Amino acid sequence: MANRILIVDDAAFMRMMIRDILTKNGYEVVGEAQDGAQAIEKYKELKPDLITMDITMPEMDGIVALKEIKKLDGNAKVIMCSAMGQQAMVIDAIQAGAKDFIVKPFQADRVIEAIKKTIG
């Protein structure tokens, strides 16, 4: 099963929450990044099977990072994470190539459902 995941979120607490959900469900977290620029570098370095990407981050937001990663690898699988009330950004993310999105605060079953749907 493809299960190497990169977690991208500017909040360490959110990264920890996602890491916990993923590892408890048998996924391997291969790296973490705290902004979009770091996410692009980590993607090139680690070649994960999937990325969970926060939308709102300093330096470079998740949508810009998503577009850059899709330029590097058209097959990149990215699930966007957003807080409530960011519907317009979620639509932008899907149009930019995101496979799915999960809403914060995270519910473990929704996170796993999105990942299973995305990487099969």
C-alpha positions in Angstrom: 0.0 0.0 0.0 1.3 3.5 -0.9 1.5 5.1 2.5 4.4 7.7 2.7 2.9 11.0 3.8 4.3 14.6 4.1 2.4 16.8 6.5 2.4 20.6 5.8 1.0 23.0 8.4 2.3 26.1 10.1 1.0 25.0 13.4 3.1 22.4 15.2 0.0 21.3 17.1 -1.9 20.5 13.9 1.0 18.6 12.5 1.2 16.6 15.6 -2.6 15.8 15.5 -2.4 14.7 11.9 0.8 12.6 12.5 -1.0 10.9 15.4 -4.1 10.0 13.3 -1.9 8.7 10.4 0.5 6.6 12.5 -2.3 5.0 14.5 -3.8 4.0 11.1 -0.6 2.4 9.7 0.6 5.3 7.6 4.2 6.4 7.5 4.9 10.1 8.0 8.1 10.8 6.1 8.4 14.5 6.8 6.8 17.7 8.0 7.0 21.3 6.7 5.7 24.5 8.2 5.1 26.6 5.0 4.6 26.2 1.3 8.2 26.8 0.3 9.4 24.1 2.7 6.7 21.8 1.4 8.1 22.1 -2.2 11.7 21.3 -1.0 10.5 18.4 1.1 8.4 17.1 -1.8 11.4 17.1 -4.1 13.6 15.4 -1.4 11.2 12.8 0.0 8.9 12.0 -2.9 5.9 11.2 -0.7 2.8 9.3 -1.9 0.6 11.9 -0.5 0.7 15.4 1.1 -1.7 16.9 3.6 -1.4 20.7 3.0 -2.7 23.5 5.1 -4.1 26.4 3.0 -3.3 29.4 5.2 0.4 29.6 6.0 3.1 32.4 6.2 5.8 32.8 3.5 3.9 30.8 0.9 0.3 29.6 1.2 -0.9 26.0 0.5 -2.5 26.9 -2.9 0.6 28.4 -4.3 2.7 25.5 -3.0 0.1 23.0 -4.5 0.4 24.7 -7.9 4.3 24.5 -7.7 4.2 20.8 -6.7 1.8 20.0 -9.5 4.3 21.6 -11.9 7.0 19.4 -10.6 4.8 16.3 -10.6 1.5 16.2 -12.3 0.6 13.0 -10.4 1.2 14.5 -7.0 -1.6 13.7 -4.6 -2.5 16.5 -2.2 -5.3 16.8 0.3 -5.9 20.3 1.5 -6.7 21.2 5.1 -8.7 24.3 5.9 -10.5 25.8 8.8 -14.3 26.4 8.6 -15.3 29.3 6.4 -12.6 28.9 3.7 -14.9 27.5 1.0 -13.6 29.8 -1.7 -10.1 28.7 -1.0 -11.1 25.1 -1.0 -12.6 25.6 -4.5 -9.4 27.3 -5.6 -7.4 24.3 -4.2 -9.5 21.7 -6.0 -9.2 23.7 -9.3 -5.4 23.8 -8.8 -5.3 20.0 -8.5 -6.0 19.0 -4.9 -7.6 15.6 -4.6 -9.7 16.3 -1.6 -9.9 18.6 1.5 -10.4 18.0 5.2 -11.8 20.6 7.6 -10.2 21.6 10.9 -10.7 20.6 13.6 -9.7 17.2 12.3 -11.9 14.1 12.7 -9.8 11.0 12.5 -12.3 9.0 10.4 -12.6 11.9 7.9 -8.8 12.2 7.5 -8.5 8.4 6.9 -11.4 8.4 4.5 -9.9 11.2 2.4 -6.5 9.4 2.4 -7.9 6.0 1.4 -10.0 7.7 -1.3 -6.9 9.5 -2.7 -4.3 6.8 -2.6 -6.6 3.8 -3.0 
